[in-house]
Amino acid sequence: MKAFPDKPLSKQDIYEIAKTYSRNDNEPLSGRMWGHIYSLGLPEDVIEVSMTLYNQFINKTMLDFTVYPSVLRFENDIIAMASSLLGGNEETVGNFTFGGTESIMVATKSARDYFLKRHSSVIPEILLPVTAHPAFNKASDYLGMKVTPVKIDPERTTVDLEDLKSKLKENTAMIVASAPNYPFGTIDDVKALSEIAQDKKLWLHVDSCIGGFLLPFLRDLGEPIPPFDLSLEGVTSISADLHKYGYAPRGASVVLFRNSSYREGSIFVMSRWPGYPIVNTSVLSTRSAGPLAAAWGIIHGLGKDGYRKLANRILNTRIKLTNELPKMGYRILGKPLGGIVSFTSEEFNLAELPTLMKGWFIQYQPGSRILGFPKSIHLTIAPGHDKVVDEFLRDLERATIELRGKRLTLPPLQDFNDLQSIARALGIEEGKLPSNPTLINELMHEMPPELVENVLKLVINEYVFRPSRS
Ligand SMILES: Cc1ncc(COP(=O)(O)O)c(C=O)c1O
């Protein structure tokens, strides 16, 4: 086991070790990653503002709003600005959180408590389109709720309204729409859902984590963005991540509520202990104010004009991708309206494509044969991808030719009689990432989803997150 160091190391040594650790990392600002990075292509002076404020406020905490008035000011400013962008009005309130998952957790907690005040002694249920982010399943898990999956239309890849309506029950506490969803970048019919929510007096949360700071600007550019935000009367809450298309450093998201009565359940207070009264509007308590200040700085550094320019660059790349990919034999999933394009193929096996696309990061989505989800490749577009998209498409064309000739042989699933033997077959060793990504990709598509989940849990618990040995 790696020991706690007795003596301090020199600065140089520390940096050197960190450099060695990061030798095999992807490089977020290289332009080679179609995912996990949004701020690629941001103007230099805006990056400087963000980094400066991040460092200036890094030691201030958001724990106690009475200690640092600036922190409260930043938060209230950000909520007001986000609200003005997302159809809010004088009644709208909101909370700053450290990410999409936390915003969703906070909204779901509010929805649960709102529901339980009116209907006691039932397990509140979320009707969740299968394309919605698993943060809702996680929230439901933490909050003792139940998730009922709702089908999507396989062509449009958006929520199947009839299926949703057929699943509405007494204990339905929340319905969810994505604007857009992560897997395919398509937008649910939020207007129709809003009408259902109003009619049935239901909580509708719109997850616009990956669209909230992009869709309004794409609309300004003339894109056909349907209504998706608080301007629809039936929308109760909406989440939007500043650390995605808000281009802020990680640790920045907002959740907005139609009015303060809906926010009540998100506020945690406790004064029955000998310490200071705890007042939290988020899951986390002590948090650095760095990400908050940086996000505030970026919004001011870009302004609507800046966001529109970046949105235009994303749009140009998206148009190129959606035009060119079908020519190579790929099928775009649904009609992407934000910054995501996903594609599948009925012709060849996508499991190996990430390996063949050497030097690029593309995200494989295994889907599930049993659940009827196709294998797909997901691309999240950043503004700076406009500089590399032609090269990317050339490389993809080459990789596609290689892919055509390939056949993948799977070890028979019945050979695996326990989770450990699956892990071994995948070449998983303690402290190392799996050695055969293609096989893993393939198995994740083929195996029953519960088995995939159990294997992943085992691998994480027994192999991946283990104390360093040296
Ligand atoms: C639509 C959507 N919702 C929620 C999340 C969760 O956000 P985070 O990873 O910041 O917790 C994501 C992340 O990609 C997302 O795309």
The ligand as a Gaussian input file, in Angstrom:
#p B3LYP/6-31G(d) Opt

LIG

0 1
 C      -28.861000      15.513000     -20.182000
 C      -27.933000      15.367000     -19.022000
 N      -28.420000      15.424000     -17.777000
 C      -27.632000      15.285000     -16.690000
 C      -26.282000      15.076000     -16.821000
 C      -25.434000      14.898000     -15.581000
 O      -24.559000      15.955000     -15.450000
 P      -23.230000      15.873000     -14.574000
 O      -22.337000      14.881000     -15.252000
 O      -22.736000      17.271000     -14.586000
 O      -23.604000      15.422000     -13.208000
 C      -25.731000      15.019000     -18.095000
 C      -24.315000      14.758000     -18.276000
 O      -23.823000      14.589000     -19.369000
 C      -26.579000      15.169000     -19.222000
 O      -26.100000      15.117000     -20.466000

